[in-house]
Amino acid sequence: MSTPTEEACEVLRADRAHLIHSLHNVSLHASAHVWTSGSGAVLVDQSGREFLDAIAGLWNVVVGHGRAELGEVAMRQMSQLAYASTYAGSSNPPAIQLAERLAELCYPSINRFFFSSGGAEANEAAIKTVRFYWRRRGYADKVKIIGRHWGYHGTTLAAMSATGMANYWPMFEPRAPGFLHIADPYPYRFERPESAANNNDERTVGQMAADLLEEAILREGADTVAAFIGEPVQGAAGVIVPPDDYWPRVREICDRHNVLIIADEVITAFGRTGDWFALGRWGIEPDIVTFAKAITSGYVPLGGIGVNDRIAEAIDTAEGEEAWMHAYTYSGHPVCCAVALANLDIIEREGLIERAAGLGRRLRAQLDTLAAHPHVGEVRSLGLMAAVELVADKTSRAEFPPEEKIGPRVHEATQRRGMFTRLRGDVYNFGPCFVTEERQIDRMVEILGESIEEVLGSP
Ligand SMILES: Cc1ncc(COP(=O)(O)O)c(C=O)c1O
């Protein structure tokens, strides 16, 4: 990489002196990029170098970087009405229109929406709302939330407690009480549970993984469990795509035991899997959906929850001490909602969901050409989210010792070739913008292939 200029070094010095970063880690920040502009699927850093953005910001910039149109919408809305609250007694047109629009796009049974500023706040709202719902129905003990290993739901206290990535916990213990985790439907690494020790057990991985939920509900007592929370496809964990029989069985189990489903669609909503929302492909609907990221393509912060009609009714009919006392100053922020509406217009006008599905097929076909490498354990994808898991031994699926830092070394090699993303350990993630050009998708795969060979040798 080129030697940074004096000015660039000064910016980085100021960064280190004053900015605390998300997941702050000084050693990981040693060769940080200061991004200064972007266009389509390309990010530019302060040295003027261009990088293919293989993860669309953080999975969110689906319409691509540099859409001046969204800035103009924000400016118009700011000039007219920059802020007004949506506390009871107040509303504003962009928030109303966005909620109405979402009711058309979302699952048929979900017609009411509350807005947050991001994904963790959305999950907080969902977790509180399932507790509220059961309390209103007379089941005040139904408070527990069952999540999954490797699930990621954000880092506020309840969202962190629902998150099943244990490295997020230790320095912030104790977690909120009432959260537990079961194994996720990770076909590549799923271990048959003890309950399936019997060799005559013919259940599939999807069925066994779903049945772990039923075992947990029965163990805890259904009268203490409020909800199951899960990402339709686990994103941060390294694009873990569940088998097709997983979610329908989860729905059946939850219905059987009066447990609600919170679908965390912070990554999957608004097209990432090739559909507006992800669970429809498996023929089920959640009780609450949480979203963020792609609703504004990251141009301004916005998230939220959609609740089904029976939960909406519980909220609507609550009075006095039973009222739904949940609120954010920035809920229904007029500028953010106006930008979201314009962003959804772009997605529709340019057919970006169909484009994401098509690009996803191309990305997958190209990634499959890497699968023959002796250290590519698995290539997996759904829609325009994909991952390549690198392993020490393909037969045993053994991971590399963490001290070998294979993932970071591959990441470093891809950056030298002009591509940027986020990894989970030795799992390389792709979640590019929906406007990425075909030749850019092909180049991304080429860069990863070359980088794997640089670090791990040629097949
Ligand atoms: C599935 C999922 N849920 C929740 C979050 C948290 O969202 P935020 O960072 O906006 O709080 C993320 C962030 O990546 C996510 O991927």
The ligand as an SDF file (V2000), in Angstrom:
LIG
                    3D

 16 16  0  0  0  0  0  0  0  0999 V2000
  -29.4360   -9.0580   12.4750 C   0  0  0  0  0  0  0  0  0  0  0  0
  -29.0270   -7.8010   13.1810 C   0  0  0  0  0  0  0  0  0  0  0  0
  -29.7730   -7.3540   14.1920 N   0  0  0  0  0  0  0  0  0  0  0  0
  -29.4630   -6.2260   14.8470 C   0  0  0  0  0  0  0  0  0  0  0  0
  -28.3580   -5.4890   14.5060 C   0  0  0  0  0  0  0  0  0  0  0  0
  -28.0210   -4.2580   15.2690 C   0  0  0  0  0  0  0  0  0  0  0  0
  -28.3230   -3.1390   14.5170 O   0  0  0  0  0  0  0  0  0  0  0  0
  -27.6810   -1.7240   14.9250 P   0  0  0  0  0  0  0  0  0  0  0  0
  -26.2190   -1.8520   14.7750 O   0  0  0  0  0  0  0  0  0  0  0  0
  -28.3230   -0.7690   13.9450 O   0  0  0  0  0  0  0  0  0  0  0  0
  -28.0870   -1.4350   16.3250 O   0  0  0  0  0  0  0  0  0  0  0  0
  -27.5550   -5.9120   13.4390 C   0  0  0  0  0  0  0  0  0  0  0  0
  -26.3580   -5.1430   13.0340 C   0  0  0  0  0  0  0  0  0  0  0  0
  -25.5520   -5.5580   12.2430 O   0  0  0  0  0  0  0  0  0  0  0  0
  -27.8920   -7.1030   12.7660 C   0  0  0  0  0  0  0  0  0  0  0  0
  -27.1250   -7.5820   11.7690 O   0  0  0  0  0  0  0  0  0  0  0  0
  1  2  1  0
  2  3  1  0
  2 15  2  0
  3  4  2  0
  4  5  1  0
  5  6  1  0
  5 12  2  0
  6  7  1  0
  7  8  1  0
  8  9  2  0
  8 10  1  0
  8 11  1  0
 12 13  1  0
 12 15  1  0
 13 14  2  0
 15 16  1  0
M  END
$$$$
